[in-house]
């Protein structure tokens, strides 16, 4: 008998002793980080509301209770009784029964009303029908991504359970190593922006944190082939943790499965969906531009199938010697700071991913309180000594000024924007400005993936800023559904109509002008000096966006997918402006404040994800101000911390 089997037998015995004698325990299994208890008496479990909580506290594990199939009422009967329990205002749109796990997935417009106070309605459902309810939100804006991901995971339930059981056994395996140490190896994004990737390793475990591409550089990928990473074989990775879905952190996650990785990816639920959206588009753009994609779309589906979603604040076992907790990073939807507790109090490391320290219109600011942190790996995108952004009010005032001036001269405003994050931030600013009369009402055209990304935002309001969430779901005032917003879905023909029409605003991907529909908009609008192009997000070195921002007025048009050919150039006559303050990254002051107010403050900081001067400037400033050990590492360096 294996160590895990013995462990499960002991757990079953302990649980049987703890629960009342009239509750039977038929099986106990690990599924990913959770301990799943199967019982023939789910109704009695539900009647004792504190039982699961007390078991979880005693066993120090996340627990799910599932009924044995033979204890379930028939789905037709259960459907009628469940709909009788849930308030009509909850807006239930679907009930999906899964007899193999005894779960009923309830899709509703207002999940909180299905859950009830402290889960009271869920317990009532189980008491009445025996089925274990799982609640998901009906997207207020129809999202093909959310729908496709949910349907795919439904189809793959059986294989996914096999994956989770295998992962669960790996997490709870017996520790084999006789020594203890902690190391971090930098595989990318050091003294540069993009291709984020790190290995966190102990004597027992090897974790990959992020795996992205480098904007504007086709051939610069993380150093995955070194022995610390995949050089010893992808199967030697125990887990992958994805801080957020932007391509400079997520683009090459599916590539891992091409190399033979078959383990879990830990991230938030919206990060999982956005990764699917952005990586599939990444493949599509590569194909349109005549480049060979690094992997097939099947690998994206494999990645989604292996995702284990974690909510902010949930402490989760991901290896025998590592617990992971994700915290809000304030950067984009579902973005996380990944906190690793290693060993039995041995060491603690936090990876910031990308952070925004102050509250924005979209998100609450980044969390920086942890039980312990000895080492912080900190992004430095705006870490340079002069990287101070204007505050939010000034930024919005500047944007409205540019729009008003352009409107008065009968021009159009073109804003290259990242589909995820900055687009929704700008949408909120524009909606309020038009509603209050600060700018004239005019069409706001959304091109590329912006509308789909917006739909995903409204699916997960619990990840949005508190007052925005309340506005969307408690006041029935969804600002993303304002009449002025128009989804461009008619392709080139619709773009031509917009270009020939009156004043308007165009939000289009890609945010760094590295391909996609923004290239078409430059053709249509770039030759008219009445128009304006406004940069509202970071433009990485080497990207066309940075070059235009720096004054290029003649640009190459190499994207075959939009009618251009290799060697074509385009003269830009439109005005170009930069409006700072809308970045999803903290500026220099924000980064310093993040560290200053950290509780506890780390002993060491690795400054990464910024160009060479930014990382070195921030590293030096933190050292002098807080008297801590700081580093601006290069790629392929390894740090031992214990």
Secondary structure, 3 states (H helix, E strand, C coil): CCHHHHHHHHHHHHHHHHCCCCCCCCEEEEECCEEEEEECCHHHHHHCCCHHHHHHHHHCCEEEEEECHHHCCCHHHHHHHHHHHCCHHHCEEEEEEECCCCEEEEEECCHHHHHCHHHHHHHHHHHHHCCEEEEEECCCCCCHHHHHHHHHHHHCHHHHHHHHHHHHHHHCCCCCCCCCCEEEEEEECCCCCCCCEEEEEECCCEEEECCCEECCEEEEECCCCCHHHHHCCHHHCCEEECCCCCHHHHCCHHHHHHCCCCCEEEECHHHHHHHHHHHHHHHHHHHHCCCCCCCCHHHHHHHHHCEEECCCCCCEEEECCEEEEEEECCCCCCCEEEEEEECCCCEEEEECCCCCCCCCCCCCCCCCECCCCCEEEEECCCCCCCCCCCCHHHHHHHHHHHHHHHHHCCCCEEEECCCCCHHHHHHHHHHHHHHHCCCCCCCEEEECCHHHHHHHHHHCHHHCCHHHHHHHHCCCCCHHHCCCEEECCCHHHHHHHHHHCCCCEEEECCCCCCCCHHHHHHHHHCCCCCCEEEECCCCCCCCHHHHHHCCCCEEEECCHHHCCCCCEEEECCCEEEECCCCCCCCCHHHHHHHHHCCECCCCEEEEECCCHHHHHHHHHHHHHHHCCEEECCCCCCEEECC
